[in-house]
């Protein structure tokens, strides 16, 4: 609070806010893992979910992400958990994609996160194990929890989670 107003203070405040949010997410995840957390199911649309997920990220350059909403369908789920899952997918795409932008596409009752890069060398299930990282992640910060968390959240909702590689794009 004693730092004078500047862009650095804004960045620092955002970073500290994200640390608080990450701590809260970790506690939520532990509740989910311990099966002590009940889902708070509400109905919201795709655009709301994507906006909520993007607000959880620390993105200074918004040109790194392109959102394409072909159909703004309704979702009945726990918005908090689902936005954490989508945020993790977007964060991974930003970290591991070799070319920007990352695409978030909503159509036909599905949300796709697409990033240009090398095809995963192992099946998706491998990366969904906690503390697992692929060989191409050695230069990236992280703990190998992102996809594990995504899978757990989607499973808890009864939603599907898949991966495929098409025209140099990793698509989740």
N, C-alpha and C positions, 0 to 999 in steps of 0.2 A: 504493500500500500504506500510505502514511502518513496517508491520510484515515481519520478515525474511522468506525466502523461506523454506517451509516445507509442509508436507502433510496437516497440519492444515490450512495453508493459501489457499491451493488448495480447501479444503472442504468449507472454509468460502467464497471464491470467487464463488464456485458453488452454495452455498446457497443464496448468494446475487443475483446472476444471476437468480435463480429460483423465488425469490421474485419479481424481475422486470417482469419476464415472467408471473407470476400469476396475477400481476396487469394489465398487458396487456390483459391477457385472460379475466379478469373481465370486462374490458372496451369493449372487443369484444362481450362478452355475453350481456352486456347492450344494445349494438347496435343491436344485434340479437333480444333481447326481445322487443326493441322499434320498430322493423321492419325497422330500418334505415340502416341495413347492407345488401348489395348485396353480394351474394355468388360469389366468384372468382373461376369459374369452370375450372378445368384442368383435363387432363387424366394422371394417374400415376398407378403404380402397387401396389399390396398388400405388397410386401416386402418393398417398399419405405414408405408406410403408417406406417407399423409396426416399421421400423427403426426410423422414425420421432417421433412417439409416445413414444418409449422407450428413445429417447434422451431428452425428456421433463421431465422424471422422475429422481429422485435422488437415483440411485441404486448403492450401493457399492459392493454388492455381486450378480454378474450376474447369479450365479447358481440358484437363486430364480425364474428365468423365463426360460421357454423352449419354443422356437418358432418352430412350425411345419407348413411348407408351402407345402401342398399337391398339390395346384394349385396356381400359381402366376398370378391371373387374374387382368385385368385392371379395374380401378374405375374412373368414371367421376364425380368429386365432388370438393368441396372446401377443399384442403389438410390441411390448417391451422385448420379449424373447426373440420374436421373429425379426425385429429390427437389429438386434445384436447379431443374429445369424447372417443377415444380408450385409451388414457392415463388415463382418469378417470376410465374406466372399469378395467384397469390393476392395477391402484393404489388401488381401492376397493378390488380387488382380493388379493393383497399383504397384505392389512390391515386386512381383515376379514377372509382370508383363514387360516385353522388351520395346514396346512402342505404344505411345498414347494416341488417342484416348482409349480408356476402358469403356465398354458399352454395357449399359444396363437396359435390357429389353423386356418389356411386359407384353405378352400376347397369348391368346388361347388358354388362359388360366394358369400360365406359368411365368416365372421370372428367370431370365437368363443373365448371367454375368460373363461377358466375353472379353478376353484379352489376348493380344498377339504374343506368341511365345513358342517355346519348344514344347512338344507333347510330353505329358507326364510319362515317366518311364516305368511306373508301376500302376497296378489297378487302384481306383479311387479308395477302396477299402483300406489299403495300406496307409494312405495319408489321413484317414479318419481315426486312426489309433492315436491316443494321447501321446504327446512328446515325440511324434514322428515327423521328420522333415525329409524332403527329397534331397538328392545330391546337389541340385542347382540352388539350394537355399543357404549354402554355407556362408555366403557373404551378406546374408540378410539377418537382421535382428529378429528374434522371435523364439518361442518355446515349443512350437509344434502342437499348439492346442487349438488353433483356429478352426480347421476342418472337423476336428473331433467335436468341438462345441456345436458347429453347424449341424452335423449329423445328429447329435443328441437332441437338439432343439426340434429339428424337423421330425425325427422319429417320435418324440413326445406328442407332437401334433398329428401324427399319422400322415405327414406329407412326404413326398418322394424327394430324393436327392440323387442326381446323376451327373456324369461327366462324359464329354466326348470331345474329340479334336477334329476340326474341320477348317480347311483352307488357312492353315497356320494360326488358327484361333483355338485356345482352350476355352471350353464353354461349360459352365456349371449351371 
